[in-house]
Amino acid sequence: MNEQDFDAHKNILEQAAAWRTEGRSVAIATVVKTWGSSPRPVGSQLVVDTNNNMIGSVSGGCIEGAVVHEAIEVMQDGKPRLLFFGVSDEEAWDVGLACGGEVEVFVEKLD
């Protein structure tokens, strides 16, 4: 991880902590595995709060929207989820994985 990536990661976690301090529910999504084309590397994170504020990124396109939806569900029921997204080369552009590939994202509520 280079210094710029470290700073971005630190800012995401600091914002998550600030939202929790304000009493908001917060969910964090982390890329845990990739194969083939993936816009974001393993370790990339997205944080969502109960006011629909977001910081960070785990992908893009439809995947990001699906992860945000699951993060909201995680904040409501407290159950972590491991999400899998995989597409063929033919479908890749539609979901934001330019050359096809697979991404696994772990979503959990921060307490």
C-alpha positions as CSV (number, residue, x, y, z in Angstrom):
1,M,0.0,0.0,0.0
2,N,1.5,3.3,-1.0
3,E,1.3,6.5,1.1
4,Q,-1.7,7.9,-0.8
5,D,-3.6,4.6,-0.5
6,F,-2.8,4.6,3.2
7,D,-4.1,8.1,3.7
8,A,-7.3,7.4,1.8
9,H,-7.9,4.3,3.9
10,K,-7.2,6.2,7.1
11,N,-9.6,8.9,6.2
12,I,-12.4,6.4,5.5
13,L,-11.9,4.8,8.9
14,E,-11.7,8.2,10.7
15,Q,-15.0,9.2,9.0
16,A,-16.6,5.9,10.1
17,A,-15.5,6.6,13.7
18,A,-16.8,10.1,13.6
19,W,-20.2,9.0,12.4
20,R,-20.3,6.3,15.1
21,T,-19.4,9.0,17.7
22,E,-22.4,11.0,16.5
23,G,-24.6,8.1,17.2
24,R,-25.2,6.9,13.7
25,S,-25.3,3.3,12.6
26,V,-22.4,2.6,10.2
27,A,-21.6,-0.3,7.9
28,I,-18.3,-1.0,6.3
29,A,-17.7,-2.9,3.1
30,T,-14.3,-4.4,2.3
31,V,-13.0,-6.0,-0.9
32,V,-11.7,-9.3,0.3
33,K,-11.0,-11.1,-3.0
34,T,-10.8,-10.3,-6.7
35,W,-10.1,-12.3,-9.8
36,G,-9.7,-10.9,-13.3
37,S,-10.7,-7.3,-13.9
38,S,-11.5,-5.3,-10.8
39,P,-11.7,-1.5,-10.5
40,R,-10.6,-1.6,-6.8
41,P,-7.9,-3.8,-5.2
42,V,-8.3,-6.1,-2.2
43,G,-8.6,-4.0,1.0
44,S,-10.6,-1.2,-0.6
45,Q,-13.4,0.0,1.6
46,L,-16.7,1.8,1.4
47,V,-18.5,3.1,4.6
48,V,-22.2,4.0,4.7
49,D,-24.1,5.6,7.5
50,T,-27.8,5.7,8.4
51,N,-28.2,9.1,6.6
52,N,-27.0,7.5,3.3
53,N,-23.7,9.3,3.5
54,M,-20.8,7.3,1.9
55,I,-17.1,7.5,1.7
56,G,-14.7,5.3,-0.2
57,S,-15.3,2.8,-3.0
58,V,-15.3,-1.0,-3.5
59,S,-16.0,-1.0,-7.2
60,G,-18.3,1.1,-9.3
61,G,-21.3,0.7,-11.5
62,C,-24.1,-1.6,-10.4
63,I,-21.8,-3.4,-7.9
64,E,-21.4,-0.2,-5.8
65,G,-25.2,0.3,-5.7
66,A,-25.7,-3.3,-4.6
67,V,-23.1,-3.0,-1.9
68,V,-24.7,0.1,-0.5
69,H,-28.1,-1.6,-0.5
70,E,-26.7,-4.5,1.4
71,A,-24.9,-2.1,3.8
72,I,-28.2,-0.6,4.7
73,E,-29.7,-4.1,5.4
74,V,-26.7,-4.9,7.6
75,M,-27.2,-1.8,9.6
76,Q,-30.8,-2.8,10.1
77,D,-30.4,-6.5,11.0
78,G,-26.8,-6.5,12.2
79,K,-25.9,-9.6,10.2
80,P,-22.7,-9.5,8.2
81,R,-22.7,-10.6,4.6
82,L,-20.1,-11.9,2.1
83,L,-21.2,-10.7,-1.3
84,F,-20.0,-12.3,-4.6
85,F,-20.1,-10.5,-7.9
86,G,-19.0,-12.3,-11.1
87,V,-19.6,-11.5,-14.7
88,S,-18.7,-12.8,-18.1
89,D,-16.7,-10.6,-20.6
90,E,-20.0,-10.0,-22.5
91,E,-21.7,-8.5,-19.4
92,A,-18.7,-6.8,-17.9
93,W,-19.3,-3.2,-19.1
94,D,-22.9,-3.2,-17.7
95,V,-21.8,-3.8,-14.1
96,G,-18.5,-1.9,-14.1
97,L,-16.0,-4.7,-14.5
98,A,-14.5,-3.7,-17.8
99,C,-13.0,-7.0,-18.8
100,G,-15.1,-9.5,-16.7
101,G,-14.0,-10.8,-13.4
102,E,-15.1,-11.5,-9.9
103,V,-15.2,-9.5,-6.7
104,E,-16.0,-10.6,-3.1
105,V,-17.0,-7.9,-0.6
106,F,-17.5,-8.4,3.1
107,V,-20.1,-6.1,4.7
108,E,-20.4,-5.6,8.4
109,K,-21.9,-3.3,10.9
110,L,-19.5,-1.2,13.1
111,D,-20.3,-1.2,16.8
